Amino acid sequence: MHSLLQLFSVPLQQILSTLSSEIQRQVQEIRVRERRPLEVGWGVHYSFVSAAGGLCDNPVQAYVPSREDCSILLENLTQHSLYSFEEELRRGYITIDGGHRVGLAGRTVLEQGKVKLLKDVASFNIRIAREHQGTGNKVLPYLMDDLSRSVHHTLVVSPPQQGKTTLIRDLARLISSGPAVPGAERLERGYKVGIVDERSEVAACVRGIPRFNLGPRTDVLDACPKAEGMMMMIRSMSPEVLIVDEVGRPEDAAAIREALHAGIRVIATAHGSDMDDLRKRPVLQDLIEENVFSRIVVLHGRLGAGTLEGVYNARGERLSPALGSREAAAPHLHGAGESVSLRKRPGGFTAGSAPLDWTGNAAFGRSKAEGESERC
């Protein structure tokens, strides 16, 4: 967080500097809204920043950023040249050195019904990027496809901000590096990895150069629509593994199928608290029912961001250890503990002995759970 303070006006720097070192270490978001209370997200909490210093729950006591605070922030983000950041302003976010992503909101300027530019920016969401190498170590062994000597087609599912982007970033590093790095010993070699990073979140490229360690054999197509980017990667960079974040449109599914037909392994993510959520989205439902993904990784936040709920095959059978009930919440993947499965319920998962069934065959789940009692 210290490296970000220079972006802010002097009053904002002074206010944010009053936060304890522990809070600063955990801060994930800084929300600056003109003439509205200053807010930070840290751990699993959101709090206002007091005008007197420190955190508070009452918005009346919070520091209220002025127009000058916001103007200085925007000037620094755009390096004093709004014109050179027109494309970023059109998209609504700017990625800065360190891989931090700043979301913007304000008044849009339209051209032929489409957003041309964002003006009068009055809201900033500074999302602090932190690299957590090793988060993929626990998952990668379950993704290995020994028959093809590669990895399985994999879908990573989680609610927002629960670690799926962090996970696929580290999987890219491991798969690209091969057995030379800890956690990838089962790989017989490093593979060519292509990442289509539409929102500059996976690689956090600045002027085309990734700011995170993605391994020595990884190519990144930055700020490109996913479907078009996947086809470009297939045609130009011959990846062996293609990684893409937050799929869900028909054109995304078509590009994934094209990659499969070309013999390319795909690792993708999707928003969802459970498989019922994904079934509400016809495109993802079709991919699941076609058994496109032979591995499903489910993350949740019950023990903190990045909690590993389980790794499953296409039939809904758990392959990984169960949720780690004894491990402290942290922005890493947890998964130790008793070997139990997860029973679906509205709004989330429950630890139990039945498999997670997204096969559409109700008898499948009943037959596996028959005679077994739920455990927590």
VMD Tcl script that draws the C-alpha trace (Angstrom):
set ca {
  {0.00 0.00 0.00}
  {2.90 2.38 0.71}
  {3.80 2.53 -2.98}
  {0.27 3.77 -3.78}
  {0.27 6.74 -1.41}
  {2.08 8.96 -3.91}
  {-1.01 8.80 -6.15}
  {-3.12 10.68 -3.61}
  {-3.35 14.29 -2.56}
  {-1.47 15.28 0.59}
  {-4.63 15.21 2.79}
  {-5.52 11.72 1.56}
  {-1.95 10.53 2.07}
  {-2.01 11.78 5.64}
  {-5.38 10.19 6.41}
  {-4.48 6.78 4.90}
  {-1.13 6.81 6.69}
  {-2.96 6.75 10.05}
  {-4.17 3.18 9.40}
  {-2.35 0.59 11.46}
  {0.36 -1.49 9.78}
  {-1.83 -4.58 10.18}
  {-4.76 -2.93 8.38}
  {-2.48 -1.61 5.66}
  {-1.12 -5.12 5.17}
  {-4.64 -6.49 4.66}
  {-6.17 -3.67 2.59}
  {-7.65 -4.95 -0.67}
  {-9.62 -1.90 -1.83}
  {-9.52 1.85 -1.30}
  {-12.73 3.57 -2.40}
  {-12.47 7.29 -3.03}
  {-15.79 8.99 -3.82}
  {-16.05 12.73 -4.25}
  {-18.02 14.33 -1.38}
  {-18.77 10.90 0.10}
  {-17.04 9.00 2.92}
  {-13.61 7.45 2.31}
  {-13.82 3.66 2.61}
  {-11.38 0.73 2.66}
  {-11.91 -2.99 2.24}
  {-9.60 -5.15 4.32}
  {-9.75 -8.88 4.99}
  {-13.47 -9.64 4.85}
  {-14.43 -6.22 6.25}
  {-15.31 -2.77 4.91}
  {-14.81 0.29 7.10}
  {-14.79 4.05 6.72}
  {-11.61 6.01 7.37}
  {-12.07 8.56 10.12}
  {-11.22 12.21 9.56}
  {-9.39 11.99 12.89}
  {-7.40 8.96 11.73}
  {-8.01 5.22 11.95}
  {-11.19 3.34 11.08}
  {-14.81 4.05 11.99}
  {-18.24 2.57 11.32}
  {-20.15 5.84 11.28}
  {-19.98 7.56 7.86}
  {-20.57 10.92 9.57}
  {-17.13 10.63 11.23}
  {-15.35 9.66 7.99}
  {-13.04 11.81 5.92}
  {-14.87 13.13 2.84}
  {-12.65 13.47 -0.29}
  {-12.97 16.82 -2.03}
  {-13.08 17.62 -5.74}
  {-9.38 18.54 -5.51}
  {-8.56 15.15 -3.94}
  {-10.25 13.39 -6.85}
  {-8.74 15.66 -9.50}
  {-5.21 15.06 -8.20}
  {-5.83 11.31 -8.09}
  {-7.07 11.24 -11.71}
  {-4.16 13.42 -12.87}
  {-1.65 11.08 -11.27}
  {-3.36 7.95 -12.60}
  {-3.28 9.30 -16.16}
  {0.23 10.74 -15.79}
  {-1.18 14.22 -16.42}
  {-2.41 13.25 -19.90}
  {-6.09 12.33 -20.10}
  {-5.83 12.12 -23.88}
  {-3.26 9.30 -23.78}
  {-5.55 7.29 -21.50}
  {-8.71 7.63 -23.61}
  {-9.01 3.88 -24.17}
  {-8.63 3.12 -20.47}
  {-11.18 5.79 -19.62}
  {-13.57 4.28 -22.14}
  {-13.18 0.85 -20.55}
  {-13.61 2.28 -17.04}
  {-10.36 1.18 -15.42}
  {-6.62 1.84 -15.42}
  {-3.91 -0.68 -14.53}
  {-0.90 0.95 -12.91}
  {2.63 -0.13 -12.00}
  {2.55 -2.94 -9.47}
  {-0.45 -4.53 -11.17}
  {-2.97 -2.49 -9.18}
  {-6.27 -1.89 -10.97}
  {-8.24 1.31 -10.50}
  {-11.91 1.21 -11.41}
  {-13.54 4.49 -12.43}
  {-17.10 5.81 -12.45}
  {-18.49 9.12 -13.60}
  {-20.36 10.59 -16.58}
  {-20.14 8.72 -19.86}
  {-19.89 10.29 -23.29}
  {-21.68 8.26 -25.96}
  {-21.00 7.96 -29.67}
  {-23.51 6.06 -31.81}
  {-24.96 4.50 -28.68}
  {-21.61 3.23 -27.36}
  {-19.39 4.58 -24.61}
  {-16.69 6.78 -26.12}
  {-15.24 8.32 -22.99}
  {-15.66 8.66 -19.25}
  {-15.74 12.23 -17.95}
  {-16.33 13.90 -14.59}
  {-14.79 10.93 -12.79}
  {-15.98 11.06 -9.21}
  {-15.53 7.48 -7.95}
  {-12.34 5.43 -7.75}
  {-11.93 1.83 -6.64}
  {-8.22 1.12 -6.12}
  {-7.89 -2.66 -6.01}
  {-4.54 -3.59 -4.53}
  {-2.89 -6.49 -6.35}
  {-0.82 -8.96 -4.36}
  {0.96 -11.92 -5.84}
  {0.60 -15.17 -3.86}
  {2.94 -17.72 -5.34}
  {2.18 -21.25 -4.23}
  {-1.62 -20.97 -4.26}
  {-1.74 -23.40 -7.18}
  {0.42 -26.06 -5.52}
  {-2.50 -27.69 -3.74}
  {-4.72 -27.75 -6.83}
  {-2.36 -28.66 -9.69}
  {-1.98 -32.37 -8.78}
  {-5.74 -32.84 -9.21}
  {-5.65 -31.21 -12.65}
  {-3.02 -33.56 -14.08}
  {-4.15 -35.65 -17.05}
  {-1.58 -38.44 -17.19}
  {-3.15 -39.96 -20.31}
  {-2.54 -36.84 -22.41}
  {0.56 -35.82 -20.42}
  {-0.99 -32.41 -19.86}
  {-3.65 -30.80 -17.65}
  {-7.39 -31.34 -17.70}
  {-9.79 -28.79 -19.15}
  {-10.65 -26.93 -15.96}
  {-13.33 -24.49 -14.78}
  {-12.65 -22.49 -11.60}
  {-15.86 -21.34 -9.90}
  {-16.18 -18.80 -7.09}
  {-18.07 -15.68 -6.01}
  {-16.33 -12.37 -6.75}
  {-13.07 -11.63 -4.92}
  {-12.58 -15.15 -3.62}
  {-9.27 -15.94 -5.27}
  {-10.01 -17.43 -8.68}
  {-7.84 -14.93 -10.58}
  {-5.02 -15.41 -8.07}
  {-5.31 -19.17 -8.57}
  {-5.19 -19.20 -12.37}
  {-2.29 -16.73 -12.30}
  {-0.27 -19.13 -10.18}
  {-1.35 -22.14 -12.25}
  {0.03 -20.31 -15.29}
  {3.35 -19.86 -13.48}
  {3.55 -23.53 -12.48}
  {2.48 -24.97 -15.84}
  {4.78 -22.66 -17.76}
  {7.76 -23.32 -15.47}
  {7.42 -27.09 -15.28}
  {9.07 -29.44 -12.77}
  {11.90 -27.01 -12.02}
  {9.69 -25.12 -9.54}
  {8.18 -26.49 -6.30}
  {4.59 -27.61 -6.77}
  {4.94 -28.62 -10.42}
  {7.02 -31.76 -9.95}
  {4.42 -33.98 -11.60}
  {4.70 -32.07 -14.87}
  {7.15 -33.75 -17.21}
  {8.09 -30.36 -18.72}
  {7.03 -26.74 -18.95}
  {4.21 -25.96 -21.39}
  {3.52 -22.98 -23.64}
  {0.79 -20.97 -21.91}
  {-1.36 -18.28 -23.49}
  {-3.36 -15.87 -21.32}
  {-6.15 -13.71 -22.72}
  {-6.37 -10.96 -20.13}
  {-9.35 -8.82 -21.15}
  {-9.38 -6.71 -17.99}
  {-5.63 -6.72 -17.26}
  {-6.20 -8.54 -13.97}
  {-4.38 -11.84 -14.46}
  {-1.05 -10.54 -15.73}
  {-1.46 -6.86 -14.76}
  {0.38 -5.74 -17.88}
  {1.70 -2.21 -18.07}
  {2.65 -1.24 -21.64}
  {2.39 -4.90 -22.61}
  {4.75 -6.24 -19.93}
  {3.28 -8.53 -17.19}
  {3.92 -7.29 -13.67}
  {3.40 -10.75 -12.16}
  {5.51 -13.88 -12.50}
  {3.64 -16.02 -15.03}
  {6.49 -18.39 -15.85}
  {9.07 -18.37 -18.65}
  {6.85 -19.79 -21.40}
  {3.76 -17.59 -21.02}
  {2.44 -15.12 -23.60}
  {-0.19 -12.53 -22.70}
  {-2.75 -10.83 -24.91}
  {-3.71 -7.82 -22.83}
  {-6.95 -5.78 -22.90}
  {-8.44 -7.91 -25.68}
  {-12.01 -9.30 -25.71}
  {-11.87 -12.93 -24.57}
  {-13.41 -14.65 -27.58}
  {-11.41 -12.71 -30.15}
  {-8.27 -13.02 -28.04}
  {-8.56 -16.80 -27.76}
  {-8.80 -17.12 -31.54}
  {-5.84 -14.78 -32.00}
  {-3.77 -16.82 -29.56}
  {-4.66 -20.09 -31.29}
  {-3.68 -18.71 -34.69}
  {-0.53 -16.83 -33.73}
  {1.11 -18.19 -30.58}
  {0.34 -21.95 -30.66}
  {-0.30 -22.30 -26.92}
  {-0.56 -25.73 -25.35}
  {-2.60 -24.37 -22.44}
  {-4.98 -21.42 -22.80}
  {-6.04 -19.47 -19.70}
  {-8.96 -17.04 -19.66}
  {-10.82 -15.27 -16.85}
  {-14.59 -14.92 -16.38}
  {-16.20 -16.62 -19.36}
  {-19.93 -16.60 -19.93}
  {-20.90 -15.22 -23.37}
  {-21.84 -17.35 -26.38}
  {-18.75 -16.22 -28.28}
  {-16.57 -17.29 -25.31}
  {-18.03 -20.80 -25.46}
  {-17.48 -20.98 -29.22}
  {-13.83 -20.00 -28.80}
  {-13.35 -22.58 -26.03}
  {-14.76 -25.31 -28.28}
  {-12.43 -24.19 -31.06}
  {-9.47 -24.45 -28.69}
  {-10.52 -27.96 -27.69}
  {-10.76 -29.00 -31.34}
  {-7.23 -27.67 -31.84}
  {-5.92 -29.88 -29.02}
  {-5.35 -26.97 -26.63}
  {-6.06 -27.38 -22.93}
  {-8.28 -24.66 -21.44}
  {-8.37 -23.31 -17.90}
  {-11.20 -20.80 -17.38}
  {-13.00 -19.09 -14.52}
  {-16.62 -18.15 -13.92}
  {-18.53 -16.25 -11.25}
  {-20.85 -18.36 -9.12}
  {-21.46 -19.39 -5.53}
  {-22.35 -22.91 -6.65}
  {-23.24 -24.89 -9.75}
  {-26.89 -23.83 -9.48}
  {-25.69 -20.29 -10.15}
  {-23.91 -21.40 -13.30}
  {-26.95 -23.33 -14.52}
  {-28.86 -20.05 -14.62}
  {-26.50 -18.96 -17.39}
  {-27.34 -20.98 -20.52}
  {-23.86 -20.72 -22.05}
  {-22.12 -22.17 -19.02}
  {-24.86 -24.75 -18.53}
  {-24.26 -26.00 -22.08}
  {-20.51 -26.31 -21.52}
  {-21.04 -28.22 -18.27}
  {-23.62 -30.56 -19.77}
  {-21.30 -31.23 -22.71}
  {-18.62 -32.29 -20.17}
  {-16.23 -29.79 -21.72}
  {-14.55 -29.36 -18.33}
  {-13.26 -32.56 -16.78}
  {-12.20 -30.73 -13.64}
  {-14.25 -28.23 -11.61}
  {-12.46 -26.25 -8.89}
  {-14.79 -24.57 -6.40}
  {-13.56 -21.71 -4.21}
  {-15.51 -19.92 -1.51}
  {-14.84 -17.55 1.35}
  {-16.03 -19.38 4.43}
  {-12.51 -19.47 5.89}
  {-11.32 -16.38 4.05}
  {-10.74 -15.51 0.41}
  {-9.36 -18.41 -1.58}
  {-10.79 -21.21 0.53}
  {-10.75 -24.41 -1.53}
  {-14.16 -26.04 -1.27}
  {-13.13 -28.91 -3.51}
  {-11.91 -30.22 -6.85}
  {-14.43 -32.37 -8.71}
  {-14.60 -34.36 -11.91}
  {-17.31 -33.93 -14.56}
  {-19.58 -36.39 -12.69}
  {-19.48 -34.30 -9.52}
  {-17.23 -36.66 -7.58}
  {-14.80 -35.06 -5.18}
  {-11.15 -35.65 -6.00}
  {-9.53 -33.32 -3.46}
  {-9.46 -33.25 0.35}
  {-12.34 -31.44 1.96}
  {-12.52 -27.87 3.20}
  {-9.82 -27.18 5.82}
  {-11.67 -26.49 9.04}
  {-8.51 -26.09 11.11}
  {-6.55 -23.69 8.91}
  {-6.61 -19.95 9.52}
  {-8.35 -17.72 7.01}
  {-5.85 -16.16 4.60}
  {-5.65 -15.17 0.93}
  {-4.28 -18.61 0.07}
  {-5.89 -21.92 -0.89}
  {-6.80 -24.13 2.06}
  {-7.84 -27.74 1.86}
  {-6.68 -29.91 4.75}
  {-8.96 -31.69 7.16}
  {-11.37 -34.61 7.10}
  {-12.11 -36.13 3.72}
  {-15.78 -35.27 3.31}
  {-17.79 -33.89 0.44}
  {-20.08 -30.92 0.00}
  {-23.83 -31.07 -0.23}
  {-25.49 -28.33 -2.27}
  {-28.00 -26.03 -0.66}
  {-29.57 -22.75 -1.76}
  {-26.99 -20.00 -1.53}
  {-23.91 -22.11 -0.96}
  {-22.42 -25.41 0.18}
  {-22.69 -27.51 3.30}
  {-20.01 -29.90 4.47}
  {-21.41 -33.39 4.22}
  {-20.86 -36.84 2.79}
  {-22.82 -36.49 -0.45}
  {-21.04 -35.55 -3.66}
  {-21.65 -32.21 -5.32}
  {-24.05 -33.18 -8.11}
  {-24.31 -30.99 -11.21}
  {-24.92 -33.92 -13.55}
  {-28.67 -33.35 -13.66}
  {-29.25 -36.92 -12.47}
  {-30.92 -36.60 -9.08}
  {-30.53 -40.32 -8.40}
  {-26.76 -39.93 -8.61}
  {-26.57 -37.77 -5.51}
  {-29.14 -39.87 -3.60}
  {-27.39 -43.14 -4.29}
  {-24.07 -41.80 -3.05}
  {-25.57 -40.28 0.09}
  {-27.88 -43.14 1.03}
  {-27.36 -44.24 4.58}
  {-24.80 -41.55 5.32}
  {-25.26 -38.74 7.84}
  {-24.15 -35.16 7.39}
  {-21.06 -34.04 9.27}
  {-19.67 -30.58 9.96}
}
mol new
graphics top color blue
foreach p $ca { graphics top sphere $p radius 0.5 }
foreach p [lrange $ca 0 end-1] q [lrange $ca 1 end] { graphics top cylinder $p $q radius 0.2 }
display resetview
